[in-house]
Amino acid sequence: MSQTIETATLGGGCFWCLEAVYLRVEGVVAVESGYAGGQTVNPTYEQVCDGATGHAEVVKVDFDPAKISYREILDIFFAIHDPTQLNRQGNDVGTQYRSVIFTHSPEQGAIAEQAIRELAAEGVYDGKIVTQVLPLDGNYFPAEAYHQNYFAQHPDQGYCAFVVAPKVAKFRQKFAHRLKA
């Protein structure tokens, strides 16, 4: 029996935060930190941090749609970052930290736009949702090896302890039914 795997590419602040959460989601088969949406081919972390490449820090999430839907992937995304902050998440400031959904198909784009409309109509956030929805169009580059599985390798590092860990805890609390066994 062949397994169909779909991919979501999401930016919501530092990729370490998103990666740490999605690695724990039932139905997710792989997560890779990377860069998307900019004009520089194969940028470095330093180039992206300078803000001149136009890339966002993102995670590429490969998932089994028989176990978790794209919409559920997005529900988690919207719960673990603040989609009302333009070009920032907390103290991480710059376009590389923007809230963005890079779609892999027109269907993903429609689902993302619908999710944003529903969240706005429900008044979930105090401010306006500024999340961009853009086609990926092959504009994705993996981050350097030392960024992969970062939180698991550096749980006591300051940023991980004070920024990543609380996001993981929030996910565990709100989406306990979605935790890997």
C-alpha positions, 0 to 999 in steps of 0.5 A: 500500500503506497502512502501519499505524503503532502507538504506544508511550508510555514513561517511563523517566527524562528524556525526552531519553534515551529520545528520543535512543535511539528516534530511532535505532531501525530501524522507528521513524517518529517520536518526541515527548517529552511528559507523561502520566499526570497530572491537569493539562491541558497542563502546562508543563515547570516544572509537571511538574518540580515534581512536583505534576501527577502526569505522567511525562516520556515519549516517544511512539514511532510505529513500523511493526510490520512492521519492529519489534514492540511487544515489541522496543520494550519490550526496548529500553526495559528495556535503557536504563533501570533499571526497579527504581528507584522514582520516579527514574533516577540523579540525576533524582528524582521521580514525573515520572521513574518507570518507566511504560508507558502502553498504547494497547490491552489487547494492549499491556498484556498484552505489557508485563505478560508482558515484566515477568514474563519479566524478573523470572523471568530475574533480569535485575535485582537488585531488583524491577521497579517499572515501572507498566503503565497505560492512556494513556486520552488523557492525553498532552500534547506537551512544549514545542518546545525539548525535541524532538530535544534531544540532537541539538541539544545533544550537548555540554550537560553532561546530554547528554554525561554521561547521554544519550550513555552510554545511546545508546552502550549501545543502539548496543552491545546493539542494533546490529542495530536501528540505522537505516541 
